[in-house]
Amino acid sequence: MLTLASKLKRDDGLKGSRTAATASDSTRRVSVRDKLLVKGTCKVHFPDPNKLHCFQLTVTPDEGYYQGGKFQFETEVPDAYNMVPPKVKCLTKIWHPNITETGEICLSLLREHSIDGTGWAPTRTLKDVVWGLNSLFTEDFRNKVDDYIKRYAR
């Protein structure tokens, strides 16, 4: 998988050996997820550098209802990772349709077993979790919730 960080590192190493057309082609292949993470809406912090399996994620949405907010999530990667999903809890008190008062998160990719098949799979990564948490605060998510309410709230 091509990531933005590896692409930037490679581009710095090549120092102009590519043509402009080739460079623009490879730029288009950078995933949307990588662009979101680099954009600065998500930051990772390790409270204890000796425990790399426990970290905090801060999501700062730049659009939608939650724009300007700072939402902290505590993530613990279990010993059985990547066969089981990481444990994630929201530390920030917030009203959100997918986050309970105690900080539990309803996000299909964080479920070990899912009826619809969109739950955790060994092929998923921590980057998918970060992207999923970030997507809870985007305008696109709000539109999906609005569509769901219109469709099923009769």
N, C-alpha and C positions, 0 to 999 in steps of 0.2 A: 504494500500500500504506500502510495506517495503521500508524504505529509508536508505541510508547509515548512516546518523546521528543517527537514532533510533537504527540501528543494532550495531553501535559502542558503543552507550550508554548501550545497553542491554548486549553486550559482556563484557564491563568493569564491569558491575554489577554482572555478573555470576562468574567471577574470576576462570575460568577453570573448571566449573562444567560440561561443555559439553565435549564430546570426540572430537578428532581432525577431524574425519570423518564428524561428524554433523556440526561442525563449517565451514568446507570447503564447505558443501552443501549449507548452508545459505549464504555464501559469493558469490556463483555463482548466487544467486537470486537477488543481488543488481542490480538495473537498470543501464543501460548505461548512462542515463541522470544524475543520481547521481554521477557516476564516473567522467563525464565531468565537473560537477560543482565543485566537490572536487579537481579535477586536477588543478584548479587555473586559468582556462581560462576565467572565469566570476567572477566579483566582484560587489557587491551591496553596494551603498553608499546613506545614507539618509542626504541630505543637511540640512533639518530642521527636527529634531527628533520629533517635534510636528505634522508633516504632514506625517504620514506613508503611505498615499495614493500617495505621490510623491517621487520617488527615481530615482537615476541614476545607470545605469548598465555599467560597463566597460568590454568589450570583448577584450582579448589579445590572438589572434590565435597562436597556436604553430605548425601549418602546413600550407601548401598551399601558394598561392600568397600573402596573407596578413600576413604571419608569422612575428612576432615581432612588428606588429602594435598595437596601442591602440585605440579602437573605443568606444566612449561614446554615450549612449542612455538615453534619458529622458523618464521616464515612469510615466503616471498618471492613477491611477485606479479610474474610474468614480463611482458615487453613485450607478448606476444601475448594477455594477459588481456583479455577474457573468453572468448576462443575456446579457451584451454587453462586447466587448473586451476592454482591457486597451488601452489607447492612447500612442503610442510609436513614438519618433522622434530621428533621428540620429543627434547628435550635432557635430560630427567630419566631416569635409569636406573630401569626399572620392569619387572615381569613383567606382561604383559597379552597376551591372545591375539591382539590386533590391532596390537601394536607390537613390532618386532624389537629385537634387542640393539643394533643400530646406530641405532635411532630411526626407522626407516621405518614408515609407518603404512598399514595395510590398511583403507581406508575407501572404499567404492564411489564416493562423490562426488568423491574426489581422483584417480580414474582418468580419464585422457584418453579411453580407449576401454573400454567395458564390454560384455561379452556380454549381460548381462541388461537393458541399457538404463538402469541406474540411475547410470551414471557422470556425468562432468561434462557440462554443457550450458551454452551461452552465457546462458541465462536464470537460472542460479544466481549467487549473490552470495557475498561474503565472510562475510556473516551466516550463510549456510547452512553454510559451513566451520566457523565458530565453534560453531554449534549441533551439527554432526556430531561435532566433537571432544569437546564437553561430553557428548554422549549416550553416548560410549564408557565413561563412568564412572558412569552412572545404574543404578539398580536394574532398570529396564525392559530395559536392554541385557543385564544378567546373566541375566534371565529368558529372553530370546531365545536366548542361548548355551546355557543349560540345556535348553531345548526342542529346539534343534538337536542337541545331543549325545544326548538321549533318542531322537530320531527316527532319526538316521543312524548312531549308534555301536552296531552290532549284531554 
